[in-house]
Amino acid sequence: MYVADDKRYDSMQYRRSGRSGIQLPAISLGLWHNFGGVDNFENSRAMLRRAFDLGITHFDLANNYGPPYGSAEETFGQILKKDFLPYRDELIISTKAGWDMWPGPYGDLGSRKYLLASLDQSLKRMGLEYVDIFYHHRPDPDTPMEESMGALDTAVRSGRALYAGISAYNAKQTLEAVKILRDLGTPLLIHQPKYSMFVRDPEQGLLDVLEKEGVGSIVFTPLAQGLLSDRYLKGIPSDSRAARDFYLKKKDIGETTLAKVRALNEIAGQRGQTLAEMAVAWVLRDPRVTSALVGTSKVSQVDDNVAALKNLKFSADELRKIDGVLAGKSA
Ligand SMILES: NC(=O)c1ccc[n+]([C@@H]2O[C@H](COP(=O)([O-])OP(=O)(O)OC[C@H]3O[C@@H](n4cnc5c(N)ncnc54)[C@H](OP(=O)(O)O)[C@@H]3O)[C@@H](O)[C@H]2O)c1
């Protein structure tokens, strides 16, 4: 039987999500990869256990995580039943709908029909009565935003979710969503944008909107799917995401990128960190970021990513050097 570590709250840092009552761990674990029906169940289980033992109280899912679609929620549901039910009230579990999930016009995008049916399916797969956060996974240009946000409001009012979130909305769309949800009486808890040293779009207005409106941010893919680590410095390991050549493509690991990764790796070394640790620390240097949402394929990566918390401070000189590397200048 799994018994969580007594010391699990001793060293993790928690940050408040905007102006809400919810604090999230500075590092959260996402189940996009390595928790599907095709993956090793005991490895998935070991990563979740290790994460919780280190104070990671937030696990992030979506309807279509797998493969196959839905299977990460099923895996999570089985592990929850075996290991985490006594700890349910210590956990923030999220899921999402917005990308293609089932055939036909009601299994994708942003209709009320899709979002609420999908949430019911997710709850069933995970064996949960409610999720803590339900997200609209991406904006739908053809559905009125009032309808998609209305579905999030219904999810919360009906007790299927405690809080509402959005992902991949730009700054303008986010402001609109914030206003609609506020009028409905279900404030937006959190936004989930993509943010890393390699993808800095949220700096162009989104983080400002979130700060002003009192909404948190949990930033996904802070390691650029593993590129911002030492994983690819000596080629493409056979057990890596890039080896699967699907979401992270082999062609994305060209010499220009590798030169930046090598230079960043050196700066990380000078800070006494691995590059993965520095990548996590770098997104968390901004207090507007509530949590860094990482993925892992092994228990050791959970440890490494959490070790980032030992050094979140960057000197102005280090930040300048990093910006220089990202702009293509040598370190
Ligand atoms: N809202 C959205 O639209 C959206 C989109 C994408 C992701 N997400 C969320 O964000 C989560 C994280 O996404 P992600 O998995 O792409 O994030 P990531 O943390 O950037 O990449 C994770 C991958 O990096 C490698 N890695 C992790 N820690 C490492 C370490 N310490 N040293 C070396 N390599 C390491 C592993 O790759 P290997 O497998 O090669 O070992 C791991 O699978 C997802 O699970 C999901 O919850 C949300």
The ligand as an SDF file (V2000), in Angstrom:
LIG
                    3D

 48 52  0  0  0  0  0  0  0  0999 V2000
   -2.8310   23.3660  -22.7330 N   0  0  0  0  0  0  0  0  0  0  0  0
   -2.2300   22.8000  -23.7380 C   0  0  0  0  0  0  0  0  0  0  0  0
   -2.5920   22.9920  -24.9020 O   0  0  0  0  0  0  0  0  0  0  0  0
   -1.0520   21.9140  -23.4690 C   0  0  0  0  0  0  0  0  0  0  0  0
   -0.2170   21.5070  -24.5320 C   0  0  0  0  0  0  0  0  0  0  0  0
    0.8800   20.7130  -24.2220 C   0  0  0  0  0  0  0  0  0  0  0  0
    1.1360   20.3330  -22.9030 C   0  0  0  0  0  0  0  0  0  0  0  0
    0.2820   20.7210  -21.9140 N   0  0  0  0  0  0  0  0  0  0  0  0
    0.4940   20.3080  -20.5210 C   0  0  0  0  0  0  0  0  0  0  0  0
    1.8240   20.5400  -20.1500 O   0  0  0  0  0  0  0  0  0  0  0  0
    2.4100   19.3380  -19.6760 C   0  0  0  0  0  0  0  0  0  0  0  0
    3.8820   19.3240  -19.9480 C   0  0  0  0  0  0  0  0  0  0  0  0
    4.1070   19.3140  -21.3510 O   0  0  0  0  0  0  0  0  0  0  0  0
    5.4270   18.6470  -21.9100 P   0  0  0  0  0  0  0  0  0  0  0  0
    5.4660   17.2230  -21.4670 O   0  0  0  0  0  0  0  0  0  0  0  0
    5.5430   18.9740  -23.3350 O   0  0  0  0  0  0  0  0  0  0  0  0
    6.5000   19.4930  -21.0490 O   0  0  0  0  0  0  0  0  0  0  0  0
    8.0500   19.6090  -20.9330 P   0  0  0  0  0  0  0  0  0  0  0  0
    8.2980   19.5710  -19.4660 O   0  0  0  0  0  0  0  0  0  0  0  0
    8.5260   20.7680  -21.7050 O   0  0  0  0  0  0  0  0  0  0  0  0
    8.6560   18.3060  -21.6230 O   0  0  0  0  0  0  0  0  0  0  0  0
    8.6030   17.0640  -20.9840 C   0  0  0  0  0  0  0  0  0  0  0  0
    9.6370   16.1390  -21.5690 C   0  0  0  0  0  0  0  0  0  0  0  0
   10.9420   16.6710  -21.3490 O   0  0  0  0  0  0  0  0  0  0  0  0
   11.8280   15.6530  -20.9550 C   0  0  0  0  0  0  0  0  0  0  0  0
   12.2540   15.9380  -19.5820 N   0  0  0  0  0  0  0  0  0  0  0  0
   11.4920   16.2850  -18.5160 C   0  0  0  0  0  0  0  0  0  0  0  0
   12.2420   16.5000  -17.4340 N   0  0  0  0  0  0  0  0  0  0  0  0
   13.5190   16.2930  -17.8140 C   0  0  0  0  0  0  0  0  0  0  0  0
   14.7490   16.3720  -17.1340 C   0  0  0  0  0  0  0  0  0  0  0  0
   14.7970   16.7310  -15.8500 N   0  0  0  0  0  0  0  0  0  0  0  0
   15.8840   16.0980  -17.8360 N   0  0  0  0  0  0  0  0  0  0  0  0
   15.8400   15.7450  -19.1330 C   0  0  0  0  0  0  0  0  0  0  0  0
   14.6910   15.6560  -19.8480 N   0  0  0  0  0  0  0  0  0  0  0  0
   13.5390   15.9340  -19.1750 C   0  0  0  0  0  0  0  0  0  0  0  0
   11.0700   14.3440  -21.0500 C   0  0  0  0  0  0  0  0  0  0  0  0
   11.2610   13.8910  -22.3760 O   0  0  0  0  0  0  0  0  0  0  0  0
   11.5500   12.3630  -22.7320 P   0  0  0  0  0  0  0  0  0  0  0  0
   10.1770   11.7800  -22.8250 O   0  0  0  0  0  0  0  0  0  0  0  0
   12.2620   12.4650  -24.0250 O   0  0  0  0  0  0  0  0  0  0  0  0
   12.3650   11.7840  -21.6090 O   0  0  0  0  0  0  0  0  0  0  0  0
    9.6500   14.7830  -20.8640 C   0  0  0  0  0  0  0  0  0  0  0  0
    8.7180   13.8940  -21.4280 O   0  0  0  0  0  0  0  0  0  0  0  0
    1.6140   18.2440  -20.3720 C   0  0  0  0  0  0  0  0  0  0  0  0
    1.7120   16.9830  -19.7310 O   0  0  0  0  0  0  0  0  0  0  0  0
    0.2330   18.8160  -20.3030 C   0  0  0  0  0  0  0  0  0  0  0  0
   -0.3080   18.6000  -19.0160 O   0  0  0  0  0  0  0  0  0  0  0  0
   -0.7940   21.5050  -22.1820 C   0  0  0  0  0  0  0  0  0  0  0  0
  1  2  1  0
  2  3  2  0
  2  4  1  0
  4  5  1  0
  4 48  2  0
  5  6  2  0
  6  7  1  0
  7  8  2  0
  8  9  1  0
  8 48  1  0
  9 10  1  0
  9 46  1  0
 10 11  1  0
 11 12  1  0
 11 44  1  0
 12 13  1  0
 13 14  1  0
 14 15  2  0
 14 16  1  0
 14 17  1  0
 17 18  1  0
 18 19  2  0
 18 20  1  0
 18 21  1  0
 21 22  1  0
 22 23  1  0
 23 24  1  0
 23 42  1  0
 24 25  1  0
 25 26  1  0
 25 36  1  0
 26 27  1  0
 26 35  1  0
 27 28  2  0
 28 29  1  0
 29 30  1  0
 29 35  2  0
 30 31  1  0
 30 32  2  0
 32 33  1  0
 33 34  2  0
 34 35  1  0
 36 37  1  0
 36 42  1  0
 37 38  1  0
 38 39  2  0
 38 40  1  0
 38 41  1  0
 42 43  1  0
 44 45  1  0
 44 46  1  0
 46 47  1  0
M  CHG  2   8   1  16  -1
M  END
$$$$
